[in-house]
Amino acid sequence: MNSYFQTPPVVKNLIIINVLVYMATSLLPVGDWITGYCALSLGTPFFHTYQFVTYMFLHANLEHIFFNMFALWMFGRTLEYELGSRRFLIYYMICGVGAALIQYLTALALGELPLLLVGASGAVMGLLLAFGVLHPNAVIMLLFPPIPLKAKWFVIIYGVIELLLGWRGVGNVAHFAHVGGMLWGFLLLYYWKQRGIIRF
């Protein structure tokens, strides 16, 4: 089998866990209970610190989980092969937790609490950032519009758009979590570069 289509273990298991949790929350009678305890309920009596991790495995709808898992599969495979499974998982989790922390701090500063947060988008945005940093000249084919774009420009443009949308408060989307995932991802990559673990 062509290695391009092979999925390394961490990416594969993350996708499986996310899909199983989505099916449980969508189909089982305990779905609301799972969401109530595992979504990141900032500024509410239901908040628990473990939710900074569990929120990443919950998704609002089919479209939400599909695009997150597709991006995890698309960018995560290359990164896991290059970073190694253990370091890849550390990177993914730090981006996800860091994304939620940034969203919390901005919501606190802007007076937008309480806040309910679900989804792997922050962690996935960290993966996108890493792919753009490690493979800046790789060409990504956009879906809308269907044009090719170098990864470095895609990351920069996407990051700026998310930052602007966050400041304008557009839509029911945690834009600052997306920016936060990219920020924590860059900081971790820079730290690893300084220690000689990776090069870019």
N, C-alpha and C positions, 0 to 999 in steps of 0.2 A: 504494500500500500504506500502511496506517495506520502512522505512525511508531512506535507503541507496540511493534509486532512487528519493527521493523527492529533489527538488531544491529550496533553500531558495530565498527570493525575490531579493536581490541585485545581486546575481550571475545570476539569471534568467533574470533580466532586463538588466544587462550588456551584456549578450549574445544576447538578442533581439535587443538592440541598435546597437551592432556591426554588426549583420547580416543585419539589415535594412540599415545601412550606406553602407555596402558592396554592397548590391543590388542596392542602389541608384547610387553609383559611377560606377557600372558595366553596368547597364541597362538604366539609364536615360540620356537624352541629357545634363543635368547639372552636370554629373559625373565629368568631367574635372574641372569644376568651383569649385565644392566641394573640390576636391583634391588640387587644386591650392590655395585655401584660408585656408584649414584646416590641410594640411600636415605641418610638422615642417620644414620650409625652412630656415635653419641656414646659415647665411652669405650671404643672398640674399636680394634684395629690397622688397621681398614678405613676409618677416618675421614679425610676430606679436606675442606678448607675450602669447595670448590665445592659440596659437598653441602648447604650452607645454602640454595642456590638450586635444585638439581636435585630435592631431596626433594619440592618443591611440585608436581611434575608426575607423581608416582607415587601410586597408590592401591591400597588393600588388596583391594578387591572391588568388584563392580558397584554395590552400594548406596552405598558410600563415594563413588565418582566421580559417581554420579547426583545425589545431594543437593548435593555441592559445586558441580557444574557448573550445576545448576538455580538455586542461590543466586547464583552468579556471573552468570548470565544475567538473573536477576530484578532484582538490585540494581545490577549493574555497568553495564547499559545507561544508566540515568539518570545515574549518576555520571560515566561517560565523556563523555556529552554535555555535562555541566555543567563538569567539570574540564578537558576536552580530553584527547585520546588520550595525549599525552606525559606529562602530569601524572598521569593516571589510572594509567598503567603504573608510574610511579615510586612512587605510593602503594601499589599492589598488591604490588610487589616488596618495599618496605620493611616492610610489614605481615607478609609471609610470612617474610622473613629475621628480622625482630624477634621474631616468634612462636617460631621455633626457638631463638633466643638465650635468650628467657625460659624456655622449657621446659628448655633445657640448664642454666641457672643454678639453677633450682629442683630439678632432678634431682640436680645436684651437691651442693646444700645438704642435700637430704634423703637422700643416699646411695642414689639409685635408678639409678645407672649400672651397667652399660652400658644404652643406650637406642637403639632403632631407631625412626625417625620418618619417616612418609610422609604425603602429602596436602596439599591446598590449603586445608584448613580454617582455618588461622591467617590467611591472606591474605583468605579469604572473610569471616571474622569482622570483619576490618578494614573491609571493604565494608559490612557490616551496621551497624557503628558509624557510619561516615560517612553512611549513609542516614538513620540515626536523628538524627544531629546536624544535618544539612542539611534534613531533612524531618521534624521531630519530631512533627508532627500528622498525617502521612500514615497512613492506616489499613492495617494488614497483616492479612490473613485467615489465622489459624493453621490448620494441618492437624489437629493433635491437642492440645486439642480445637478443633473448627471454630468459633472465635469471633473477632470483629474486635478488634484492639488497636492503639492508637496506637504508632507506631514508637519513640518515646522510651521508652515503658514496656516495650516488647518488648526493646529493647536493655538496659535496666537489669536487668530480670528475668533475661534470658538470661545476662548477665555475672555476676550474683550467683550464679546456679545453677552456672555453670562454675567459679567460684572455690571454692564450697563442695565441689563434686565433686572438684576438684583436691586440696584439703586432705585430703579423706577417702580419696583414692586409689581412687575408684570406677571400675571397668571398665578395659578396655585402651584408653583414650582419652587423648590428650595435652591434658587440660583446661587446663593452664597455657599451652599454645601458643595456645589459643583466646583466653584472657584477654590473652596477650601481643600477639596481633594487634590486639585492640581498643585496648590501651594505646598501642602505637606509632602506630596510626591516629589516636587522639585527639591525641597529641603533635604529629604532623605537621600535622593540621588546625589546631591552635592556633598552630603556627609560621606557617603560611600566612595565618592570620587576622591575626596580629601584623604581617605584612608587607603586608597589604592585598590579598592575592591572592584570598581568598575572604571571604565574610561569612556569619555565622550568629549 
